[in-house]
């Protein structure tokens, strides 16, 4: 909610945070690069064929 208040009051859409804030136990983010890696591997496995794809 804090970010929304800042955006409305000052017109700031993007804000930078320190590494300490980004890595804190209260941070709400996800590792985008890791998610992208799994997506790429899944697409490669599905399109290259002849690969072992375990049944889930």
Secondary structure, DSSP 8 states (H G I E B T S, - for coil): -HHHHHHHHH--------HHHHTSTT-----HHHHHHHHHHHHHHHHH-SS-----
